[in-house]
Amino acid sequence: MTGFRLSIENGKFHDVHGHEVTLRGINVAGDSKQPSHPDLPSHIPDDFFKGDDVKFHGRPFPKEDAQLHFSRLKRFGYNTIRYVFTWEAIEAAGPGVYDEVWIQHTIDILRIAKEYGFYIFMDPHQDVWSRFSGGSGAPMWTLYAAGLNPRAFNATEAAIVHNTYSEPENFPKMIWSTNYYRLAAATMFTLFFAGRDYAPKCIIDGMNIQDYLQGHFVRACAHLAKRIHEAGDIENDVVFGWESLNEPNKGMIGYDDISVIPKEQALKKGTCPTIWQTILTGSGRAVEVDTWDMGGLGPYKVGRALIDPHGEIAWLPADYDESRYGYKRDPGWKLGECIWAQHGVWDPATDTLLKKDYFGKHPSTGATVNYEYFTNNYFMDFFRNFRDTIRTHHKNAIILLQGPTLELPPKIKGTPDGDDPLLVYAPHWYDGITLMTKKWNRNWNVDVLGVLRGRYWHPGFAIKVGETAIRNCFRDQHAAMRQEGLDYLGTHPCVMTEFGIPYDMDDKHAYKTGDYASQSAAMDANHFGVETAGLEGYTLWLYMANNEHERGDLWNGEDLSIYSVDDKLLPVSALPKTPDMNQSTSSLLKVPTTTSSTQNKELADDDNNVTPANIKRTLTNPSITSEPSARQPELTVSPGYRAAEAYVRPAPITTAGRIKQYMFDLQRANFHLTIHAPKVADSEKPTVVFLPEYHYPKDSCNVEVSSGKWEISSDEDETALIQKLRWWHGEGEQNLKVTGVVKKHNLGDGAAEDAGYYEQCTQMSLRARLGRTWHWAFPFRQALSTNRSIALLDGKKTVAATAPSGFSGDFTPTLIFFAV
């Protein structure tokens, strides 16, 4: 054993006692993406371009509120935090100018988190490079250093930015993510990862722009790591590791023809220029491009649109004064001209594309460059730099490797990189259909990962019909990503560091009615996926301190936070609170587990009591005041529990053995855990399970064990009062089943009541039956008359394709059956 609070052995996390630890976590917090001074949510245009003067002081939340937030998360059952911060928060004022006030606040918040026993890893977060290119992450000066002019991004569509959008209240949902394929973000990631090869003329302060940008990013993170190390009581005790750059993107690298949209670009929404077209519009040319929208089956083309910058260009003018940043640009790098023209990709005199495959092969060797090449070369060069620099300060830091989203990880198994004993694989996964359409479809979904990996002869075979099949599909995708980590990286833990659901489904129906049935079903399905896939941990996206019904997460129209000031918090228990909280229920004698000395702390952290920390939520809750927090009263008249019953769920905390499987059946309020114990559980170190009192009131639940004795108690060993089940079991394979209280909201509309998910998931989700009627839809390339119903007489029935009247989309033919 290493003696550290969290260590890795044989691909599993372990505590100091050698027990297996399951990381059940949450991303904290979305507020960290935006500055606090001035407070600039993404829909506010005022002072947006004063990026050198912003401060992130008090992010993710003020120090005086920290106990409330952490105690709340602890009661939700989380033991892990992915701590979100941005490069901009550290170095907004200019190259090498660090914000020590923000850094000290971060240290203070981490110290408070330590009181609650959280495991924390640091997340240097970014989305499409920067706030100024439509996302979050890098400081504004990085765009100027690259020769770009953020003020011109709106006219040229070099980026679609919420803050500068003409009608911010009508900002298209999820369109921010298309910025990865527009000029600003595509250029920045190309320079960041491969500027030396693809932009050798871009020299600043005597070095290539790649080294300049990477150097500043890595040094900024390392400075934070240094300050955390110097704090003396945080490193390893609470901060156990660092994740590499969030959702790295290859930019233009790997495009074998920039004049077409590559097949692997599944995301198409709004105007959808090719890289060549976005280069042209970035240089002031008017270009007609395809427009797309996102439907239930994925993107489809809807028409054409003209992007006309009226001569405005996305590059800094030749006479621009950038002296305030202190860097010196090489004379060979001309301002006022597209850098890709300067590197011979195109001729601005004739608007001729000269090298359509410029980014598809290595400029020096001629080797084919694709995603695999990018991941194993450019990304890994960056990753090694980041890892080694962080470890100059945090010597034994666990490093979480996050490669390009939904791509295969780097092939480093059996190499010195892959043999790192402190390495964790940290992929991301989202249910893209639900995320993009903001609807939970109980009828069908798609195995997106399977399609990307080429596992289906035709995409139509990737469609999964029925809610049980959908849940199994989620599980299988997570399990496949975990297996890819084992195959490509080696035997290391896999932690899914992002997954989540949009809460503003169905045109915010839940906010108008208090009915969160769709959100509950989607959240439960997502958790089923991560819990049954064999992952070593996960961190749900997202917790946000200031989410509201009208504006959601206050960032690009997203609304994924499990907490909102406009909703109610799930009661601690499903039953009325009894005055005696000092007794445990068990197969042992009942013993006291709390003392009166904890009452003051419990009062300060309790959401049910009005305190300075929670007064905002208390006063804005419509059940308390007649004044709603939003400008749209209809969105706050029916506060709900925000599907909390689906994310406040039982889970193993530490196990005296190897977890074989665990699962929570929300419909039945059943929890199953199977472990393999190498020996009889020690009397002082049993297996411990988080057992939320809401689902499992201690006097109203049933426990079945294969051996040994158990105890349910509410204790405060890590500051917040939570209910745990302790189990002293025998050796070998051991099983635990806990049955709690089934409540009405556990059953979504149309859900089967005769079998829980635990039983359903062992059955086939779809069986063809003779003579049964099915509805079917077949989107095709031509508009036909109507939808029809047919009798499925045998498995080989062939029918003609039809589509809804007036339909003229551009779909790949796909057959979908819906049972009647």
N, C-alpha and C positions, 0 to 999 in steps of 0.2 A: 504493500500500500504506500501511496505517496504522502499521506498525511493531510492532503488538501481536502477541503470540504466536498469538492466534486472532482472525481477522477474518471478515467476511461480504462476499462479492462475488457478485452475480447469483444470490442464493438458495443459495449453497454456502459451506461453511466453508473457510478457507484459512489456511495457516501463513505465517510470515514470508518464505518463499521463493516464495509464490504457488501452492504445491501444494494440491490439494484434500485436506481432512482428513475422514475418516469417524469420527464419534464412536461408539465402541463402549463402552458404559458399564454401570454397575451402581449400584443404590441402596445407599448406605452411611450408616447401618446401621439395621436395625429396632430395635436396642437403644435408639436415641435417643427412642423413643416413651414410655419408662417412666423414672421417676426412679431414681436410684442410691442415694439416702439419704433414706428407707429404700428398699431394693431392692423394688420393687412390681410384679411381673408381674401380668397382669390377673386371675389366678385367686386372688390373695391378698387377703382382706378386711381384714386387720389394718392399722390406721392409715390406711385409705383416705381418710377424710374430713379428714385433717390436711394438706390441700392447700396451705395457706399456708406450711408448713414444709419442703416437699420440696426436694431438690437434685438436679440432673442432672450433678453433677460426675463427670468420668471417662467421660461418654458422648461418642461411641458405644463407645469402648473406652479403656482406660488408655494413657497416653502411652508407657509402656514396651512395650506390645504393638503399637504402630502399625506398626513396621517389618515385623513378621511379617504383619500383615493386608495391608498395601499391597504387599509383595513377592509375596504369594500372588495377589492380584488382578492384579498385573502379569503374572505367569506364566500366569494364565488368559487373558491377551490383552486385558484392558481398558485403555483409555487415558483413560476419562472416569468421573467420579464425580458422581452427584447426591447432594449432601451433605444428609442429612435432619436437620432440627432442628425444635423446636417453640417456639411462642410461650411456652408454660409454662416451658420451660427458661430463658428470659431473664427473665421477669417473674412468677414464681410467688408471690413474697412479698407482692405487692400492687401496685396501680396506680403505675407509675413507678419501682418498685424493681427495678433490674436486677442480675442475678447476674454480677458481674465475674469471679468465679473460673471459672465455666463459660465465659464469653467468652474468657478467656485460654487455657483448655484448648483451646477450638476453634481459636484462632490457632496454638497449638503443634502441633495435629494437622495443620492445613493446611500448616504449614511442613514437616512431615515428608513429607506427600503431594507437596510440590513436588520433593523429591529424586527422586521416582519418575516425574516428568514428566506427572502427571495433569492433564487439563483438568477443572476443577471448577465446577459451578454450585450455588448454594445453594437449598435447597427448604424453605420455611416450611410444614411438614407439618401436616395436620389430617385427622381422620376423624370424621365425625358430631359435629363441634365440639370435643369435649373428652373426656378420660378419664372425667370425671364424668357424661357423657351417653353413655358406651359406646364411646368411641374414643380420640382423642388430639388434642393441639393446644393449645387455649386454657387459660389458668389457671382455677382454680376460682372466683376472685373475679368473673369475667365473668358467671357464672350468677347469683351474688348481686346483681350490679349490675343484672341484668335482672329482679330480683324473684323469681327461682326458688329453690327449696329442693332441692338435690341429694339430701339425705337421704330425701326423699319420692318419689324417682323410681321406686324398686323397687315400692312399694305401688301407685302410680298407673299404672305402666307408661309414665310420661313418657319413660323410656328403659329399655332392657334392658341391664344392666351386668354384665359378667362378675364383677367383684370383689364384687358384692352378690347374685349369683345363688345361689339356695338350694342347688343341687347343681353347683358349678363344674366338676366332672369330666364332667358331662353337658350342658354348655352347648351349645346347638344350633349346628351349623356354619353360619357366615356370617350368623347372625341379627343380629349387631351392625349390619350395614348397613341393616337395616330401621329403625334409629333416625332416619334422615333423615325418616321419615314419622310420627314420634311427637312429642309436644308439645315436649320440651326442645330438640332440634336444630332442629326446624321453626321454633320461635319465635326461637331465637338467630340463625339465618341470615336470617330476615325482618327482625329488628331491625338486624342488621349491614349489610345491603344497602339496606334501604328503611324504616328506622324513622321517618324524617322524614315520609314519606307515610302509612304505615299505623299508626304509633304516636306521633302528635304529642304526646300527653300524657306520654310517657316522657322526662322531662327530668332530667338528672343533672349536677351541677356547672355548671348554666346552659346546657347544650347537650343536644340530642337524643341518645338512646341510640345511634343510628347513628353520629353523629360521635364519641361517646365511645369506642365499641368500635373503630371503624375507626382512629381517631386513635391509640389505644394500640397496636394491632397494628402499624400502619405505623411508628410511632416506635420500637417495640421492634426491628423489623427494620432500620430505619435506624441505630439505635444500634450494632447489630452491624456493619453496613456501615461505619460511621464508625471503629470500632475496627480493623476489617480494613484500612481505608485508612491509618490511623495506624501500623499495624505496618510499613508501608513496603516489604515484600518479598513480599507475597502477591497484592495486587490486580493483575489482568491477568496476572501471571506464573503464577498457579495458579487463582485465582478469576476466571473470565471473565464471570460473569453471575449473575442472580437469576431464579428462577421465581416467578410470582405464586402466590397461595394455592392449595395443593393441593386439587384436586377441589371447587371452590366449588359450593354448592348454593343453590337459590332459596328453600328453605324453603316457606312457604305462598304465596309470590308467584306469581300466575298461575293459581290455582285458580278456575275459574269456578263451582264448586259444591263447598263443603267437606263436604257431606253424602254424597258418593260418592267412590269411589276413581277417580282419573282414568285414562283408557285408557293413557296413556303410562307409568304406574307398572308396569313389568314385574316389579319385585322384590316378591314377596309370600311371606312365610314366617312361621310361627307365628301369633300373634294379629295381625290386620291391621285395625286401626281406621281409619276415615276421620278426616280432620282434625277434624271436628265431634265424633266420638266420643272422640278423644284429648284434646280440650278439656274434654269432660265428665268423663272419668276423672281428668284433672288437677285438677278442682275437687271431687273426692271422690265423684262419682256412680258407681254401679254400672251397667255397660253390657255388653250381650252383643254380641260382635263375631265376624266370620268368622275362621276359622283356615285357613291354607294351608300347603302343603308344596311342595317343589321336586322335580320329576321330570325325566326325560330330555327331555321336550318343553316344559319350563317349569313355571310355578307352576300348581297345581290346588287347588281348595277341598276341605277335608277335613271341615269341620264348623263348630260354633259354640262359643264359650267365654265365660264371664262374667269380666270384669275388675271386681273389687269392692275399691276402696281403703278400705272401711269408714270413710268420712268423712275420711280423710287427704287433704290437698291438696298439689299440687306447687309452690305459691306460698308465699313467706315469710310468716310470721304478722305481723299488723299491728304487734305490739310488738317485732319483731326488732331487736336491737342490732347495727348494722353499722358502728359508729363506728371499728372497727379499720382499716377501709379508707380512711378519711379523705375519702370523697366525700360530697356532700350531695344528697339526693334532693328534687326539687320537691314541695311539699305537694299539688299536684294529681295526683300519682302515688301511689295508695293501695296500700300493702302489704296482703297478706292477701286480695287479690281478683284474679281473672284479668284480665290487661291487655286481653284481647280483649273481655271483658264491659265493661270501662271505655271501650272504643272503640265500643260499640254493636253488636258482632257478634252477641251473644246476651244473653238476659235470665236471669240466675241465679235470679231469683225464681220463674220458671215453667219454667226450662230450655227456653226457646224459642229456636230459631235465627232471628234477625231479618234477617241479611244474608248469605245463603249465597254470594253472589258478591262479598263484600267485597274479596277479594284478586284478583279477576279483572278489575278495572278500576281505573284510576287515580282515587284519591279526589277529586282536584281537577279533572282534565280529563275524566274519564269514558272515556278511551281504553281500549281492550281491552288487557289485560296478559297476555302469554303468555311462553313460553320465549324467543321471538325478541325481545320487548320487554325482558325481563329482561336478556338477554345484551348487547343493544345500548345499554342505558341504565344500569340499576343496576350491572351487572358492569363495564361500561366506565368508569363514574364512579370505581369503586373502583380499577380497573387503572391509570387515569391518575394517581391519587393515589399509588399504590404506586410506579409507575415513576418519577415525577418526584421523589419523596422519596428513593428509593434513589440516584438520580443526583445528588443534591446532595452526596453523598460519593463514590460510585463513578461518576465523570463519564462514562466510556465503557462503562458496564455493558451487556452484552447482556441483554435482558429476554425471558424465555420466557413467552409468554402461554398460560395454561391456562384454558380456559373450562369450563362445566359438562360433566360427563362424558358422552360420546357424543352431545352436542348439536352443532348447527352453530355454528361460531365466529362472532364478531361481524363484521358487514359493514362493514369499515373500509378496504377496498381503494380507493386513490385519494384518501384523506383524509390529513391530517397524521399521524394515528395509524398508518395503514397504510403511509405513506411512510418510517417510521422505519427507517433502514438497519441498526439494531442490534436488530431484532425477530426472534423465533423462535416458530414455532407448536409447542406442546407438549401434544398430546392424550394420552389414555390409552386402552388397549384390553386387554380380557381375554377369553379364551374362557370365557364365562359358564357354559356347560353343564358344562364340566370343573371350573370353580372351585366351583360350587354343589353339584354331585353328588359331587365328589372321585373321579371316575372318568374314565379316558381311553377314549372310545368310538371305536374305529377304523372303525366301520361308517358312522356318520353324524354330522353336526353341522348347525348352522343359521347362515345369513348374518344375524346379528342386526342389523348395521348396515343391511343392505338392507331388513329389515323395518321398522326405525325410520324409514327414509327413504321408505317407501311404494313400494318398487320392485317389489313383488310383488302381483299381484291377490289372492292368498291366501297366508297364511303357510306353507302346505304346500309351495309352490313354492320356498321359501327353504331347504329341506332339501337338504343335499349328501351324497351317498352314496359311500362309499369313501374311503380314506385320501388318495389323490391329490387327489380333489375337495375334501376338507376342507382340505388344505394350500393348494390354490389359492384356496379361499374365504378363508382367513386372509390370504393375500397381497392379494387383491382388496379386503378391508376396509381394510387398512392403506393401500393405494394410493388408495382412495376418500377416506380421511381426509386424506391428503396433498394430494389434489386440491382438497378443500374448503378447505384452508388457502390454496392458491394462488388459488382463486376468491374467497374472502371477505377474506383479509388482504392478498394481493399476493404478490410473488415473494420469499419468505422461506424459510429452511430449516425442515424439519419434523423434530422429534426426538420419538419416542415415548418419553415419560419414565416410563411404567410399562406392563409386561406381565409375565406370569409364570405359573407352574403350581403347584398344590398338590402337595407331596411325599407327604402322608399319604393317597394314593389307596387305594381298595379295602381300607378298614379297616386301613391301615398294613401291607399285605401285604409291601411291600419291606423294612420294618424287621424283619420276622420271618424273611425268607428271603434278603435281600441281592439280590433280583431287582428291578432298577429298569427293566425293559423298558418298562413303561407310561410312566414318567416320562421315559425317554429319547425315546420316540416323541413325546410331547406337547411336550417341550422343543425337540426338533428341528423339529417342525411350527411352533411359535411363532417360532423363529428364521428358518425359511424365509420366514414371512410378513413379518417386518420387513426381512430382507435383500433380498428380491426385489421389494419394493414401491417402491423408489426413494427411501426415506427418507434424510435426511442424517445420521441417527444414532438411537441408542436407548439407554435405560438400563433394564436388566432389574430387576424387583423379585424378589429381594432378596438382600443379603448381611447375615447376622446373626452376630455373634461367639459368641453363647451359645445357638444353636438346639440342641435336644435331641429325641430321638425321642418321648419321652412327651408333652412340652408344646409341641413345635414352636417357633414364634417367640415363645412366652411372651406372646402377645397375642391374645385373643379366639379361641383355637383355630386360628389361621392357622398354616400351615406351608409357607412359600414360599421359605425361604432355601436358596441353593445350597450352603451350608456347614453342617455339623452336627458337634458334638463327638463324636457317636456314630457317625460314618461315617469311611471312609478317604478320603484325598485321592488324586486321579488321579495315577499315576506321571508323572514328567516325560516319560519316553519309553516307548514300547511295547516297546522292546528293552532287554536288559540294559545297564546303564550302563558305558561304556568309560572307562578312565582318562584318555584324551586328549580334553579338551574344547576344545582350542585350534585345531582345524582346521575349515575351512569346505569345503563341497562346492559346486561351481559349474561353470559353463562357462568360468571363468577359472582362474588359478593358485590353489592353496590357500595361504591366508595366515593367520597367527595372529590371533585376534580377542579373546582375553582374556589377562590377565597374572596372575602370582602375587600381585600387590598387591590383587587383588579377592577373594582366597580367604577372608579373615577376614569380609568383609561378606557373602559368599555363605553362609558357615557360619551367621552370625547370622540370616539370613533363610530358611534352608532348613527346610522342614517335616519333612524326614527326619532332622534333628538335634534332639536334646533341648536346648531352651533355656528360660530363664525365661519367655519369651513364649508358647511352645507347650506347656509342660509339662502344662497342664490337659488338652489334647486327647490328649497322649501317654499320660497316666495313666488317662484315662477310656476309651480305646479298648479294647474287649473283647479285641482280639487281643494286648494287652499285659498287661492285668490281669484277674483273674477277677471283679472287682467292677464291675458295670455302673453307668452313671451314672444310670439311671432306676430308679424303683421297680418297674417292670414288666420283669423280666429278659428276657422273650421278645422285647422290642423292641430289644434290643442284642446279641443273640447272633450276628447275621449282618450285620455292617457291610458296606456296599457303597460304590461310588464315586459314589453320588448322581447318577447320570446325567450325570456330568461330561463324558463323551465328546460329549454333545450341546451343551453350552454352551462348552466349550473348543474353539473352532473357528477356522479361518483367516479372516482379514478384511483388507481393505486398510487400511493405516495412513495413508500419504500417497501420492497419485498425481500423477504429472507429466502431468496431463491430466484430462479429465472422465470420471467413471465412467459407463458405459452400463448395466452390470449386473454383479453378482457373486453367486455361490451356492456353498454347500458341500453336497455330496451325502454324507451320513453313511454310507449303505449302501455306497457305492463308494469312500469316502475320496477323492473327487475335488473339487477346488476349481477354479472357473472365474471368470475376471475378464476383462471387456472394457472397454476405455477408448478414448477419442478423444484423442490427443495432438496439441497444436498444433505441436509441434516435437520434434526428437530429444531424448531425456532427457539432461540435463546429467550430466557425469561425476561431479560431486560431489553431485548431487541426483536420484537415480533414484526410480522408484516403489518403495515399500516395503510389503511384506505381512507380517503376523504369521502365522507358520507353526508351529503347535504341534508340538513334537517328538513328542508322544504319537501323533498321527496321521501325522506326517511325519518319521520318523527320517532324519537327513540323509544317511545312506548307503543308505537303502532307499526312496527316493521318486523318481518320474520327473517331470521338468519339460519341458513343451512350450511354446515361445513362437513368436509370429508373426514376431518380428524381435529382433535385438539379443542381448545376453548377460545372464546372471543369476548370482547367487551366493546360496547359503544359508549363513548363519553365525549362531553364537550369540555375542551380545555384550552388554555391560553399559553401554550408553551412558546409561541412565536407572536405574542402581542395580541393578535386578533382571536376572538373566541370562535372556534370552528368545531364541528362534530367529526370525530374520527372513529373508525372501527379498527381495533387491534386484534390480531389473530395469532394465537400460539398454536401452530400446526405441527404435524409430524413431517417426516422426510418422504421423498418421492413425489409423485404427482398428487397435487392437492387442489380441491375445488371449493369455491365459496359462491353462494348465491344469497342475495339479499333482496327481499320483496318489500316494496314500500307502499305508499298510498297513491292509488290511481285517481287522477282528477279529470274533470271534463276536458280541460284544455290539452290533456295528453293525447286526445284523439282529434286529429285534424278532420276537416270536412271530407266525407267519403272514405275515411280510413276503415280498414277491416277491423272488427272487434273480436273476431273468433280466433285470431292468432297474433301473437306479438311478432316483432321484427326478428327476434332471435330464432323463432321457428320458421318464419317466412323466408329468411335468407338462406335456408338450406333447400329451398324448393325452386323449381324452374319458374321464371317470371311470366312466361308466355307459352301457352300450348294451343296449337291449332286443333280445332274440334270440328268434325264433320257437320255441315249444315249451319254453322254459326255465321251470323252476319257481321261484317266488318266495314267500317268507314275507311276510306283510303284517299290519300292525296298524292299527286305525282307532279311536282313542279317541273316544267319543261321549258324549252326555248321558244315555244310559240304559244300564243293565247288561244285557248280552246273554250269549250262551252260551259262546263259545269263539273261539280264533284258528283260522284255516284257511289252507290253501295252495291256490293256483290256478295253472293254466297260463296264462301270458301269451301269447295267440295273436296279438294285434295290439295296436297302440298305443291302440286305442279301447275296450278291454275295460272293462265296467262291472260292479261287483260290489256286493253288499249290505254294509252296515257291520256289523262285529261288534266286540266288546270282550271282554277276559278275564272269566271267570265271577266274579260278585260285584263287578265294578268299578262304582263310582258317582261317579266324579270329574266335574269341570266343565271339560271341555276344548273348545276350538274343534276341530271335526272336521279331521283331518289324515291323509292317506294316506301311508304309508311302505313302501317295498319293500326287502326284503333278499334278495340273491341266495343261492341254496342251492348 
